[in-house]
């Protein structure tokens, strides 16, 4: 939840993200992760679909559909699972790869 000044800046950031996602360009293959300014995993609640989106120094996203494959709960310093804490939980996704994705010519 947002409080104080972050409530104002948070709403602005959310609005910018929503606008960028509405202008998304669906890709068959994604650019390499290191070629993206930032990566986002976005859930479209209406379609119940996750997207991996790349922003390359423009307001528009380049996206591909992904499927969630695993969720790993947060662990403490001793490696004990803390299933009710979600701050450092990890979610894994699978995307479709083309045959030449990792072998640029």
C-alpha positions as CSV (number, residue, x, y, z in Angstrom):
1,X,0.0,0.0,0.0
2,X,1.1,3.5,-0.7
3,X,1.2,6.2,1.9
4,X,2.1,9.9,2.0
5,X,4.0,11.4,-1.0
6,X,4.5,7.9,-2.5
7,X,0.7,7.7,-2.9
8,X,0.9,10.6,-5.4
9,X,4.1,9.3,-7.2
10,X,2.9,5.7,-7.1
11,X,-0.4,6.6,-8.8
12,X,1.6,8.5,-11.5
13,X,3.9,5.5,-12.0
14,X,0.9,3.1,-12.3
15,X,-0.8,5.4,-14.8
16,X,2.4,5.5,-16.9
17,X,2.7,1.7,-16.8
18,X,-0.9,1.2,-17.8
19,X,-0.5,3.6,-20.7
20,X,2.7,1.8,-21.9
21,X,1.1,-1.6,-21.6
22,X,-2.0,-0.5,-23.6
23,X,0.4,0.6,-26.4
24,X,2.3,-2.8,-26.3
25,X,3.7,-4.4,-29.3
26,X,3.4,-8.2,-29.3
27,X,6.5,-10.0,-30.4
28,X,7.2,-13.5,-31.7
29,X,10.7,-13.3,-30.1
30,X,11.8,-10.9,-27.5
31,X,14.9,-8.8,-27.6
32,X,17.7,-10.2,-25.4
33,X,17.3,-9.1,-21.8
34,X,20.5,-7.1,-21.8
35,X,19.1,-5.0,-24.7
36,X,16.2,-3.8,-22.6
37,X,16.2,-0.7,-20.4
38,X,13.9,-2.6,-18.0
39,X,11.9,-5.9,-17.8
40,X,8.5,-6.3,-16.4
41,X,6.2,-9.2,-15.8
42,X,2.6,-8.0,-16.1
43,X,-0.7,-9.8,-15.4
44,X,-3.6,-8.8,-17.6
45,X,-6.4,-9.7,-15.2
46,X,-9.2,-9.5,-17.8
47,X,-7.5,-12.1,-20.0
48,X,-5.9,-14.0,-17.1
49,X,-2.6,-13.9,-19.0
50,X,0.9,-13.0,-17.9
51,X,3.3,-11.0,-20.2
52,X,7.0,-10.5,-20.1
53,X,7.6,-7.0,-21.3
54,X,10.7,-5.1,-22.4
55,X,11.1,-1.4,-22.5
56,X,13.8,-0.1,-24.9
57,X,14.1,3.6,-24.2
58,X,10.6,4.4,-25.4
59,X,7.2,4.5,-23.7
60,X,6.0,1.5,-25.7
61,X,6.5,-2.1,-24.4
62,X,7.6,-5.1,-26.4
63,X,5.8,-8.1,-24.9
64,X,5.5,-11.9,-25.2
65,X,3.0,-14.2,-23.5
66,X,4.5,-16.3,-20.6
67,X,3.2,-19.0,-18.4
68,X,3.9,-19.2,-14.6
69,X,5.8,-22.4,-13.8
70,X,6.7,-22.0,-10.1
71,X,6.5,-19.9,-7.0
72,X,9.1,-20.1,-4.3
73,X,8.4,-18.6,-0.9
74,X,10.7,-16.3,1.0
75,X,13.4,-17.9,3.1
76,X,15.1,-16.6,6.3
77,X,18.9,-16.5,6.8
78,X,18.9,-20.2,7.9
79,X,17.1,-21.3,4.7
80,X,13.8,-22.0,6.4
81,X,10.8,-21.3,4.2
82,X,8.5,-18.5,5.3
83,X,5.4,-19.1,3.2
84,X,3.4,-16.1,4.6
85,X,6.0,-13.5,3.8
86,X,5.8,-12.3,0.2
87,X,8.5,-9.5,0.1
88,X,11.3,-11.7,-1.3
89,X,9.2,-14.5,-2.9
90,X,10.2,-15.6,-6.4
91,X,8.0,-16.5,-9.3
92,X,9.3,-18.3,-12.3
93,X,7.9,-18.1,-15.9
94,X,8.3,-20.0,-19.2
95,X,8.3,-18.3,-22.5
96,X,8.3,-19.8,-26.0
97,X,11.7,-19.8,-27.6
98,X,12.5,-19.8,-31.3
99,X,15.2,-22.1,-32.6
100,X,17.7,-19.2,-33.1
101,X,17.0,-17.1,-30.0
102,X,20.3,-17.9,-28.3
103,X,22.3,-18.2,-31.4
104,X,22.4,-14.8,-33.2
105,X,23.9,-14.9,-36.7
